[in-house]
């Protein structure tokens, strides 16, 4: 969504779609001034045994914003994006990321999984993607 669409997140979903009350309650319990952090959204998904996409849709339907992307891509103040390209990327990491990329894109989930496989922070894997020119999408929560 563009900046002009901010606050109209439910419009991303079919008309008449309403949030599951249990998920909505969990989201509202983690809401801080209209924001739900990426890590809290994933915690809700894990605790309820549901996909992050369902939690993301619920956040949208409640007109809340997702903040502090764990890959550094959005939701930080004052700059929205804090991710910077890595200074260099190990050849093995570059090969793994490029192997997972399709049309210059790698999913958020694949980026997370690669970070885990290489024993590195998620944001470091995202920084490697940035250096390699790989766009990270789609987001597990549906933010992009």
C-alpha positions as CSV (number, residue, x, y, z in Angstrom):
1,X,0.0,0.0,0.0
2,X,1.1,3.5,-0.6
3,X,1.6,6.1,2.0
4,X,-1.6,7.7,0.9
5,X,-3.5,4.5,1.6
6,X,-2.3,4.4,5.2
7,X,-5.1,3.7,7.6
8,X,-7.2,1.8,5.0
9,X,-5.6,-1.6,5.4
10,X,-8.9,-3.5,5.5
11,X,-9.4,-2.4,1.9
12,X,-6.8,-5.0,0.9
13,X,-9.3,-7.7,1.7
14,X,-12.6,-8.7,0.2
15,X,-15.6,-6.6,1.3
16,X,-17.4,-8.0,4.3
17,X,-14.3,-9.8,5.6
18,X,-14.2,-9.8,9.4
19,X,-11.5,-10.8,11.8
20,X,-11.6,-14.0,13.9
21,X,-12.5,-12.8,17.4
22,X,-9.8,-14.9,19.1
23,X,-7.0,-13.6,16.8
24,X,-8.4,-10.1,17.1
25,X,-8.2,-10.3,20.8
26,X,-4.6,-11.5,20.7
27,X,-3.7,-8.7,18.2
28,X,-5.4,-6.0,20.4
29,X,-3.5,-7.3,23.4
30,X,-0.2,-6.6,21.6
31,X,-1.3,-3.3,20.1
32,X,0.8,-0.3,21.1
33,X,-0.6,3.0,19.9
34,X,-2.1,1.4,16.8
35,X,1.1,-0.6,16.0
36,X,1.8,-4.3,16.2
37,X,5.5,-5.3,15.8
38,X,6.5,-7.9,13.3
39,X,7.9,-10.0,16.2
40,X,4.6,-9.8,18.2
41,X,2.6,-10.7,15.1
42,X,4.8,-13.8,14.6
43,X,4.5,-14.6,18.3
44,X,0.7,-14.5,18.0
45,X,0.8,-16.8,15.0
46,X,3.1,-19.3,16.9
47,X,1.0,-19.1,20.1
48,X,-2.3,-19.7,18.2
49,X,-0.8,-22.3,15.8
50,X,-1.9,-20.3,12.7
51,X,0.0,-18.8,9.8
52,X,1.5,-15.3,10.0
53,X,-0.6,-14.4,7.0
54,X,-3.8,-14.8,9.0
55,X,-2.4,-12.6,11.8
56,X,-1.4,-10.0,9.2
57,X,-4.8,-10.0,7.7
58,X,-6.3,-9.6,11.1
59,X,-4.0,-6.6,11.8
60,X,-5.2,-5.1,8.5
61,X,-8.9,-5.7,9.3
62,X,-8.4,-4.0,12.6
63,X,-6.8,-1.0,10.8
64,X,-3.6,-1.4,12.8
65,X,-0.1,-1.0,11.4
66,X,2.7,-3.5,11.4
67,X,5.9,-2.0,12.8
68,X,9.6,-3.0,13.1
69,X,10.0,-5.5,10.3
70,X,12.5,-8.1,11.5
71,X,14.3,-7.7,8.2
72,X,14.6,-3.9,8.6
73,X,12.4,-3.2,5.6
74,X,9.7,-1.0,7.2
75,X,8.2,0.3,10.3
76,X,11.0,2.3,12.0
77,X,11.1,5.9,12.9
78,X,12.1,8.4,11.7
79,X,13.3,6.5,8.6
80,X,10.9,3.8,7.6
81,X,13.6,1.4,6.4
82,X,16.7,0.8,8.4
83,X,18.2,-2.0,6.3
84,X,21.5,-1.2,4.7
85,X,23.4,-3.3,2.2
86,X,26.0,-5.7,3.5
87,X,29.6,-4.6,2.9
88,X,30.2,-8.1,1.3
89,X,28.4,-11.4,0.9
90,X,30.1,-14.8,1.4
91,X,29.9,-16.8,-1.9
92,X,28.0,-19.6,-0.2
93,X,25.4,-17.2,1.2
94,X,25.1,-15.5,-2.2
95,X,24.6,-18.8,-3.9
96,X,21.9,-19.9,-1.4
97,X,20.0,-16.6,-1.7
98,X,20.3,-16.5,-5.5
99,X,19.1,-20.1,-5.8
100,X,15.9,-19.2,-3.9
101,X,15.3,-16.0,-5.9
102,X,12.7,-15.9,-8.6
103,X,12.8,-12.9,-11.0
104,X,15.1,-11.0,-8.6
105,X,12.8,-11.6,-5.6
106,X,13.2,-13.8,-2.5
107,X,10.3,-14.4,0.0
108,X,10.6,-13.1,3.5
109,X,10.2,-16.7,4.7
110,X,13.1,-17.9,2.5
111,X,15.2,-15.1,3.8
112,X,14.4,-16.1,7.4
113,X,15.1,-19.7,6.6
114,X,18.4,-18.9,5.0
115,X,19.4,-16.8,8.0
116,X,18.7,-19.7,10.3
117,X,20.6,-22.2,8.1
118,X,23.6,-19.9,8.1
119,X,23.3,-19.2,11.8
120,X,23.1,-15.4,11.2
121,X,20.6,-12.7,12.3
122,X,17.6,-12.2,10.0
123,X,18.6,-8.6,9.3
124,X,22.1,-9.8,8.2
125,X,20.5,-12.1,5.6
126,X,18.3,-9.2,4.4
127,X,21.4,-7.0,4.2
128,X,23.0,-9.6,1.9
129,X,19.9,-9.6,-0.2
130,X,20.1,-5.8,-0.5
131,X,23.8,-6.1,-1.6
132,X,22.9,-8.7,-4.2
133,X,20.0,-6.6,-5.5
134,X,17.3,-9.1,-4.4
135,X,14.0,-7.7,-3.4
136,X,12.3,-9.4,-0.5
137,X,8.7,-10.2,-1.1
138,X,6.2,-11.4,-0.3
139,X,6.1,-10.6,3.4
140,X,4.9,-13.4,5.6
141,X,2.4,-11.0,7.2
142,X,1.1,-9.6,3.9
143,X,2.5,-6.2,4.5
144,X,4.0,-6.2,1.0
